[in-house]
């Protein structure tokens, strides 16, 4: 898995947490109370200053009232261009992410 894909997924997770919190009208402090995660930690996750552990993701999901999988499962797979070339007896394959 490429580091670009991982960075994209972490950005999506951060955005998901912020949007879900705002959609249900919770402040950082209110989500903190409901999840048991410090408001400063939630703020740092939302602004991509830190990468949350799975335990923190589980707590935040519970605080938001959503399934953890909803937060971390890819909405759609990234588009990838794949080129297959035959050189002699063997084929080689290369790809790049389409953004």
N, C-alpha and C positions, 0 to 999 in steps of 0.2 A: 504494500500500500504506500503510495507516495506521500511525502510530507505535505505537498500541496493539498491533497485530499484531506489529510488529517487537520490541517489548518482551516480548511473550508468547513469541515464538520464542527470544529470547536467554535468557529464564528457563528454557525447556525445555532448551536446550543446556547451560546451567550445571547443571541438575538431572541431565541425562543423564550428563554427565561424572562427577559425584560418585557417582551410583548405579552406573555401570559400574565405576568404580575400586573402590568398596567391594564390589561383587558378586564381583570376581575377587581381592579381598583385597590390593589394593595400597595402600601408604601414599602420601602426597604425594611423599616422597623416592624411592620405588620407581618411581612413574609418571614422575617427573622423569628418572631414569636411563634409563628405557626410551624416553622421548619426546624428550629433549634440551631440555625446557622447564623453567625454574626452578621449584622447588616453590612459591615465593612467588607466581609468576605463576599457577600452577594453582589455588592457594588463592584468589587474587583473582578468577579466572574463576568458580570454584564459588560464591563468595559474592557474585557480581555486582558486584564493585567495578570491574572493567574489562571491556571488550569485546574478545575475542580477534580477531586478524587471521586471515585464511584460512590463512596459513602455520602459525600456532600450532595452529589446529584440525586441520590435516593431521597435524602432529607428534603431537598428543595422540591422534588416532584411531589412528595407527600404534602408539603406546605402549599403547593399550588393546586393540589387535588387532581393531579394527572398521573397517568401511567408513566413509569420511567421510560419505557420503550418509545412512547410518543415523543419524548424529548430527544432521544438519541438515535432513533432509527432514521436512516436516510429517507427523505421525502421522495427523492428521485436520484438515480445513479448519475454520476457526472458523465458528460459526453466525452468519448475518447475516439480519436482518429487512429485507425490501425492500418499499417501498411505491411503487406507480406511480399517479400521478394525472394525469388529463387536464384540461387547462385550455385551453379553446378548441381550437385546431388542433393543439397540441403536447402531448405527454405529458412529464411530469417524473418523475424517479426519485430516491428518497432511501433511505439505508440506515443501519443502525446495527449494531454488533457485539453479539451476544448472548453474555453471559458466564456 
